[in-house]
Amino acid sequence: MESVSDDQMLAFYRRLYPFKSIFHWLNQGHAPTRLFTHRELAFTLKGDVYLRYNSFNTTEEFKKQVCLLNPTRFEIGPVYSARPKDKKTVRPAAFKPTLRELVFDIDMTDYDEIRTCCSDAAICSRCWVFISLAVRVLDKAIRTQFGYKHLLWVYSGRRGIHLWISDKEAIELTDDERKAMVGWLTVIAGGKEMHKKVNVRQPNKPLPPSIQAALEPLAETFMDLILEDQDCFESKEGWQELLHLIPDKEIQSDLRERWTKHENSSSEKWADLRAKIKELPKVSSRRTLMSYALEDIVLQYTYPRLDAEVSKHRNHLLKAPFCIHPKTGRVCVPVDPHDIDNFDPEKVPTVGQLLNELDQAGSDEHHADWEKTSLKPYIEMLDRHAAGLMEETRLAVRSGMDMSW
């Protein structure tokens, strides 16, 4: 882990942080609009000092304040009905969140009860597969089921990933509409004391079509990730948890007796379970119930685990892309969902590495400082994303659509 000094942080903000790219992304245009000028930005300073309700008219003003405060990080909030910096001078009734990107947060710690390679804050390329799987499933579900196009995935800098959706329809969602959407996408629910966390099907009925569509690729990954790599059912604690998810008491009892006597791998235990189901009459309620249970087990161990509270309310704040994670020194960089399987969180550039690259690059007036470092492909990714949003805004204005927000 790399500790970050105040001088390093300030040098990063002055020379490398992509303020203009962030502005274009949030503002969805070149000239400042309410999407930026009425936007809350919250700063965390050293000693856990938290400054809320900051807002700025221009990129230059934004950068100047960040360099003055030198925060350990800053967060992006909603667009308010009045400028956040004027909060104290406007009537409370006239100050409310009106617009906000639809955001999602997936954190590795929500997988602690099933991953076997790491726990708590630790993360490795093996358990990152849970996150990459979540990205693939959610990205496809959101694009196909809701029709959203402007999805920006951002690595959190340590053990998770954030999603920002900037489509006009998504930004304008009310809190109730956000709750409904999160409810639709939530498959894994219930606290740590609950064994069965998948409750998305009607009693004795097939899965909803949207979840059934995700099941096939998840079932393939289940074999490699859960049975082989993580070997989730090898330990006594692991296979006992699996037994809790089997609704047929006779099968549950038979397997408990077998697995208590014989030590075997997760793959072998899964084969035992499938063999038991095959022994049941083909057309029977027991067999149907057990087939559904198998599907639910696959979902419980592989389906994305969402922090629902992050997504439900417009006034929620979320760490800005390209901030530095104070514990790891890594930059919170955008991630390509189509290449997520090749993303390695341990290879993300750190602030120390980037400043060293700048020193070695020397002076070159033809290129911005970030272009001389390994930050370049990530900023270009954000710029492409912002360009898509700005082009959509330009076409909408040209066609006479009201884009005054």
URJOCOR-V77770 format. One record per backbone hydrogen bond with DSSP energy under -1.0 kcal/mol. NH is the residue of the N-H (numbers start at 0). CO is the residue of the C=O. Records with the same first field share a line. If there is no record, write none. Layout:
NH=CO, CO
//
This chain:
8=4
9=5
10=6
11=7
12=8
13=9
14=10
15=11
16=11
18=16
21=17
22=18
23=19
24=20
25=21
26=22
27=23
35=32
36=32
37=33
38=35
39=77
40=53
41=74
42=50
43=72
44=48
50=42
53=40
61=57
62=58
63=59
64=60
65=61
66=62
67=63
68=64
69=65
71=43
72=43
74=41
75=317
76=39
78=98
79=37
80=95
85=82
86=83
88=85
93=90
94=91
97=78
98=78
99=170
101=164
103=162
105=160
107=158
109=106
110=107
111=108
113=110
114=110
121=118
127=123
129=126
131=127
132=128
133=129
134=130
135=131
136=132
137=133
138=134
139=135
140=136
141=137
142=138
143=139
144=140
145=141
147=141
150=148
151=163
153=161
154=332
155=159
160=105
161=153
162=103
163=151
164=101
165=149
170=166
171=167
172=169
177=173
178=174
179=175
180=176
181=177
182=178
183=179
184=180
185=181
188=196
193=190
204=201
210=207
211=207
212=208
217=213
218=214
219=215
220=216
221=217
222=218
223=219
224=220
225=221
226=221
227=222
228=223
229=224
231=225
233=230
238=234
239=235
240=236
241=237
242=238
243=239
244=241
245=242
251=247
252=248
253=249
254=250
255=251
256=252
257=253
258=254
259=255
260=256
261=257
268=264
269=265
270=266
271=267
272=268
273=269
274=270
275=271
276=272
277=273
278=274
279=276
283=281
287=283
288=284
289=285
290=286
291=287
292=288
293=289
294=290
295=291
296=292
297=293
298=294
299=295
300=296
301=297
302=298
306=104
307=305
309=306
310=307
311=307
315=312
317=75
319=73
321=331
322=319
324=329
328=324
330=348
331=322
332=330
334=152
338=335
341=338
342=339
346=343
347=344
350=328
353=349
354=350
355=351
356=352
357=353
358=354
359=355
360=356
361=357
366=363
371=368
372=369
375=372
378=374
379=375
380=376
381=377
382=378
383=379
384=380
385=381
386=382
387=383
388=384
389=385
390=386
391=387
392=388
393=389
394=390
395=391
396=392
397=393
398=394
399=396
400=395
//
